[in-house]
Amino acid sequence: MQFAQICDRISVEDSGPIDTSAFPGIWINSNPDTNGIARIVISQTGGSLSLQTYAVGPDRPIDWGTVPVKVFASSPSSHAWAGFTCAYDFGFVETQLQGMIMKGLLVLAQLHRFKDASGRTDYFVREYFALGHD
């Protein structure tokens, strides 16, 4: 099988790099009372994106570190971005982040899967972030 759906078929001339210029910046959670992710910083070096996450902590933000970002287009022939994904592995929990920009906001889906024997339930969160300054 060479394609799973008709939109997967393109000619070689249609392929090319995805324009990621809208992603880089400091994205601040639109909910000032969040108890999850407070802000993310998306950086671009060359043609690659990376994401640094800061979660709400008891005394100060918790820096999750920086991870590479995989960017997706809206179709195989598109050069415009549609969304991204990245993952963090903290040992006791794996967190996958999936984001897209809609109406000027970054919509961030978080999927948390616990790997320890704590009995905590895996969970999903969706939050909205505005491009801004810290």
For each residue, the residues with C-beta under 8 A, 3 or more apart:
1: 4
2: 8 9
3: 6 8 9
4: 1 8
5: 8
6: 3 9
7: 75 76
8: 2 3 4 5 76
9: 2 3 6 76
10: 14 15 76 77
11: 14
12: 15
13:
14: 10 11 76 77
15: 10 12 76 77
16: 79
17: 47 79
18: 71 72 73 78 79 80 81
19: 22 79 80 81
20: 23 24 44 47 49 71 81
21: 24 44
22: 19 81 101
23: 20 42 44 49 69 71 81 84 101
24: 20 21 42 43 44 49
25: 41 42 131
26: 39 40 41 131 132 133 134
27: 39 40 41 42 106 108 129 130 131 132
28: 38 39 129 130 131 132 134
29: 32 34 36 37 38 39 127 128 129
30: 105 127 128 129 130
31: 34 127 128
32: 29
33:
34: 29 31 37 38 56 127
35: 56
36: 29 55 56 110 125 127
37: 29 34 40 53 54 55 56 108 110 127
38: 28 29 34 54 55 56 61
39: 26 27 28 29 54 61 129 134
40: 26 27 37 51 52 53 54 106 108 129
41: 25 26 27 51 52 54
42: 23 24 25 27 49 50 51 69
43: 24 49 50 51 52 66
44: 20 21 23 24 47 48 49 50
45: 48 50
46:
47: 17 20 44
48: 44 45 68 69
49: 20 23 24 42 43 44 68 69 71 84
50: 42 43 44 45 66 67 68 69
51: 40 41 42 43 66 67 68 69 84 86 97
52: 40 41 43 63 64 65 66 67
53: 37 40 63 64 65 88 97
54: 37 38 39 40 41 61 62 63 64
55: 36 37 38 61 62 64
56: 34 35 36 37 38 61 62
57: 60 61 62
58:
59:
60: 57
61: 38 39 54 55 56 57
62: 54 55 56 57
63: 52 53 54
64: 52 53 54 55 88 90
65: 52 53 88
66: 43 50 51 52
67: 50 51 52 86 87 88
68: 48 49 50 51 86
69: 23 42 48 49 50 51 84 85 86
70: 84 85 86
71: 18 20 23 49 81 83 84
72: 18 81 82 83 84 85
73: 18 76 78 79 80 81 82
74: 78 80 82
75: 7 78
76: 7 8 9 10 14 15 73
77: 10 14 15
78: 18 73 74 75 82
79: 16 17 18 19 73
80: 18 19 73 74
81: 18 19 20 22 23 71 72 73 84
82: 72 73 74 78 100
83: 71 72 98 99 100
84: 23 49 51 69 70 71 72 81 98 99 100
85: 69 70 72 96 97 98 99
86: 51 67 68 69 70 96 97
87: 67 94 95 96 97
88: 53 64 65 67 94 95 97
89: 94 95
90: 64 93 94 95
91: 115 116
92: 114 115 116 118
93: 90 112 113 114 115 116
94: 87 88 89 90 112 113 115
95: 87 88 89 90 110 111 112 113
96: 85 86 87 110 111 113
97: 51 53 85 86 87 88 108 109 110
98: 83 84 85 108 109 111
99: 83 84 85 106 107 108 109
100: 82 83 84 106 107
101: 22 23 104 105 106 107
102: 105 107
103:
104: 101 130 131
105: 30 101 102 128 129 130
106: 27 40 99 100 101 128 129 130 131
107: 99 100 101 102 126 127 128
108: 27 37 40 97 98 99 126 127 128 129
109: 97 98 99 124 125 126
110: 36 37 95 96 97 124 125 126 127
111: 95 96 98 122 124
112: 93 94 95 122 123 124 125
113: 93 94 95 96 122
114: 92 93 118 120 121 122
115: 91 92 93 94
116: 91 92 93 120
117:
118: 92 114
119:
120: 114 116
121: 114
122: 111 112 113 114
123: 112
124: 109 110 111 112
125: 36 109 110 112
126: 107 108 109 110
127: 29 30 31 34 36 37 107 108 110
128: 29 30 31 105 106 107 108
129: 27 28 29 30 39 40 105 106 108
130: 27 28 30 104 105 106
131: 25 26 27 28 104 106
132: 26 27 28
133: 26
134: 26 28 39
